[in-house]
Amino acid sequence: MLNFLRRNRLLLVSGFCLVLAAGLVMTTGRERSQGDILARMLLEGLAPLQRASASVGGVFSRTWNGIGEIFRARAENVELRTQVRGLQQKVDTLTEIEIENARLRQLLEFREKLKGSVVTARVIGYDAAALARTLVIDRGESDGVVKGAAVLVPEGIVGQVFVASANAARVLLVTDHNSGVDAVVQRSRVRGIVQGTPDGGCQLKYVKRTDDLQVGDTLVTSGLDGIFPKGLPIGEIASNIPTFAVG
């Protein structure tokens, strides 16, 4: 027996190791199987909670991102509004400059058509009491403006200076009831006197009802009053009273 064990000890040791290994594999398989069952049960139990947590987390994330987008949109909106206001101010400024340039070109062309000394002026005030229809310009005697000087615009007559100081002058408008302009109907050549009315209009006086006057006829200066040059527009006849509209 001992001889048998000695001769085959290597084979016996190898067989024992194989048996031991097989036992360990079987034991490990049983433990792993039990562990897998527990893992599946735990996974199944936690799955609804994980799904709910993921859903809540997704909603929170989307809500947070949405709030962030709202604040960013508001900030961008404020910035865009500021830019729009700035651009609008620039457009308004450029528009005013263009209007002023067009006005100056018109005045220059109008000035070239007139004979004699011409002084350009700006309106700096109006009659506050409304007792008379007047305005104030920023030119006076130091600029060559004197009492009785005609005040004109490219569209027609405005009035005449009745008070002048060194650096300003008050102008009596053609719509004032104290004014009087010798006029002629451009179409029919009927003559009359244009005088202001209390309501701010004008009336063509000293004409006959039988004279050839029609609504829409243009009235121009005759040049016979010694104040306004001949042929400047005064206004149009608005009715056969005959009251007419200035401008």
C-alpha positions in Angstrom: 0.0 0.0 0.0 2.7 2.4 0.9 4.6 1.4 -2.2 1.5 2.1 -4.3 1.1 5.6 -2.7 4.8 6.3 -3.2 4.7 5.3 -6.9 1.5 7.2 -7.7 1.8 10.1 -5.3 2.0 12.7 -8.1 -1.1 11.3 -9.8 -2.9 11.2 -6.5 -2.0 14.8 -5.7 -3.1 16.0 -9.1 -6.4 14.2 -8.7 -7.0 15.6 -5.3 -6.4 19.1 -6.6 -8.9 18.6 -9.4 -11.6 17.4 -7.0 -11.0 20.3 -4.7 -11.2 22.7 -7.6 -14.4 21.2 -8.8 -15.9 21.5 -5.3 -14.9 25.2 -5.1 -16.5 25.8 -8.5 -19.7 24.2 -7.4 -19.8 26.2 -4.2 -19.0 29.5 -6.0 -21.8 28.8 -8.5 -24.3 28.2 -5.8 -23.4 31.5 -4.0 -23.4 33.4 -7.3 -26.8 32.1 -8.2 -28.2 33.2 -4.8 -26.5 36.6 -5.3 -28.0 37.0 -8.7 -31.5 36.3 -7.3 -31.0 38.9 -4.7 -29.6 41.4 -7.2 -32.5 40.9 -9.5 -35.0 41.4 -6.6 -33.2 44.6 -5.5 -33.1 45.9 -9.1 -36.8 45.2 -9.6 -37.7 47.0 -6.4 -35.5 50.0 -7.0 -36.4 50.5 -10.6 -39.7 52.4 -10.0 -37.9 54.8 -7.6 -35.1 55.3 -10.1 -37.6 56.0 -12.8 -39.4 58.5 -10.7 -36.1 60.1 -9.6 -35.0 60.3 -13.2 -38.4 61.8 -14.2 -38.3 64.4 -11.5 -34.7 65.2 -12.2 -35.5 65.7 -15.9 -38.4 68.0 -15.1 -36.2 70.0 -12.7 -33.4 70.2 -15.2 -35.8 71.4 -18.0 -37.5 73.8 -15.6 -34.1 75.2 -14.5 -33.0 75.5 -18.1 -36.2 77.2 -19.0 -35.9 79.7 -16.2 -32.3 80.4 -17.4 -33.6 80.9 -21.0 -36.2 83.3 -19.8 -33.7 85.5 -17.9 -31.3 85.4 -20.9 -34.2 86.3 -23.2 -35.2 89.2 -21.0 -31.6 90.5 -20.9 -31.3 90.2 -24.7 -34.7 92.0 -25.0 -33.5 94.9 -22.9 -30.3 95.1 -24.9 -32.2 95.0 -28.2 -34.6 97.7 -27.0 -31.7 99.9 -26.0 -30.1 99.4 -29.4 -33.5 100.1 -31.2 -33.9 103.4 -29.2 -30.3 104.4 -30.1 -30.9 103.6 -33.7 -34.2 105.5 -33.7 -32.5 108.5 -32.2 -29.9 108.4 -34.9 -32.6 108.1 -37.6 -34.5 111.0 -36.1 -31.3 113.1 -36.0 -30.5 112.2 -39.6 -34.1 112.9 -40.7 -34.0 116.4 -39.0 -30.6 117.1 -40.7 -32.1 116.1 -44.1 -35.1 118.2 -43.5 -32.9 121.2 -42.5 -30.7 120.7 -45.5 -33.7 120.6 -47.8 -35.1 123.7 -46.2 -31.8 125.5 -46.6 -31.6 124.5 -50.3 -35.1 125.8 -50.8 -34.3 129.1 -49.1 -31.2 129.5 -51.1 -33.1 128.9 -54.4 -35.8 131.3 -53.2 -33.2 133.9 -52.2 -31.7 133.8 -55.6 -35.0 134.7 -57.2 -35.6 137.8 -55.0 -34.2 141.2 -55.8 -32.6 143.4 -53.2 -31.2 142.7 -49.8 -32.3 139.5 -48.2 -31.7 138.4 -44.5 -32.4 134.9 -43.3 -33.9 134.5 -39.8 -35.3 132.0 -37.4 -38.5 132.2 -35.5 -37.7 132.5 -31.7 -41.1 133.3 -30.3 -44.8 133.8 -30.7 -47.3 136.2 -29.2 -48.2 134.7 -25.8 -51.2 136.9 -25.1 -52.9 136.1 -28.4 -54.1 139.7 -28.6 -52.3 140.0 -31.9 -51.0 137.5 -34.4 -47.3 138.1 -34.3 -44.0 136.3 -34.0 -40.4 137.2 -33.1 -37.4 136.5 -35.3 -33.7 136.5 -34.3 -32.6 139.3 -36.6 -32.8 143.1 -36.0 -31.5 146.5 -37.0 -27.9 145.4 -36.6 -28.6 142.9 -39.4 -30.4 145.5 -41.6 -34.0 144.6 -40.6 -36.2 147.7 -40.4 -39.8 148.4 -39.7 -42.0 147.6 -42.7 -39.7 145.0 -44.1 -41.4 142.1 -45.8 -41.1 138.6 -44.1 -41.3 135.8 -46.6 -40.9 132.0 -46.9 -40.5 129.9 -50.1 -44.2 129.0 -49.8 -45.3 132.7 -49.8 -45.7 135.7 -47.6 -45.7 135.7 -43.8 -46.2 139.3 -42.8 -44.2 142.4 -42.2 -41.9 143.8 -39.4 -43.6 146.4 -37.3 -41.1 146.6 -34.4 -37.4 146.1 -34.7 -34.6 146.2 -32.0 -30.9 145.8 -32.4 -31.0 142.0 -32.5 -34.7 140.9 -32.9 -37.8 142.0 -34.6 -41.6 141.4 -34.2 -43.5 140.4 -37.2 -47.2 141.2 -37.8 -48.7 138.1 -39.6 -50.8 138.4 -42.7 -53.6 136.7 -40.7 -53.8 139.6 -38.2 -56.8 141.8 -38.5 -54.5 144.9 -38.7 -52.7 143.6 -41.7 -53.4 144.5 -45.3 -51.9 143.1 -48.5 -52.6 144.3 -52.1 -53.5 141.1 -53.9 -54.6 139.9 -57.3 -56.4 136.7 -58.4 -53.9 134.9 -60.5 -56.4 133.4 -63.0 -58.9 136.3 -63.5 -56.6 139.2 -62.4 -59.3 140.6 -60.1 -57.7 142.9 -57.5 -58.5 143.3 -53.8 -57.1 143.7 -50.3 -56.2 140.7 -48.2 -57.0 141.3 -44.6 -56.8 139.0 -41.5 -60.0 138.0 -39.7 -60.5 137.4 -35.9 -60.7 133.6 -36.4 -57.2 133.5 -37.9 -58.2 133.4 -41.5 -58.1 136.0 -44.2 -60.6 137.8 -46.4 -60.4 139.3 -49.8 -62.0 142.7 -49.5 -63.0 145.5 -51.9 -64.1 143.1 -54.6 -67.5 142.8 -56.3 -69.7 139.8 -56.0 -69.9 139.9 -59.8 -66.2 139.6 -60.1 -64.8 136.3 -61.5 -63.8 134.5 -58.3 -63.8 130.7 -57.9 -63.1 128.4 -55.1 -59.5 127.2 -55.5 -58.3 130.4 -57.2 -54.7 131.4 -56.1 -54.1 134.8 -54.8 -50.7 136.5 -55.3 -49.2 139.8 -54.3 -49.7 142.6 -56.8 -46.5 144.5 -55.7 -48.5 147.8 -55.5 -48.4 148.1 -51.7 -44.7 148.8 -51.7 -44.0 146.1 -49.2 -44.2 142.7 -50.8 -42.6 141.9 -54.2 -45.0 141.1 -57.1 -46.2 137.5 -57.7 -45.7 135.9 -54.3 -48.3 133.4 -53.2 -50.7 134.5 -50.5 -53.3 131.7 -50.4 -56.3 130.1 -52.1 -60.0 131.1 -52.2 -61.9 128.7 -49.9 -65.4 130.1 -50.5 -67.3 132.7 -52.4 -67.8 134.9 -49.3 -64.9 135.6 -50.4 -62.8 134.3 -47.5 -59.8 132.3 -48.4 -57.2 130.0 -46.8 -53.6 131.1 -46.4 -50.9 128.8 -47.5 
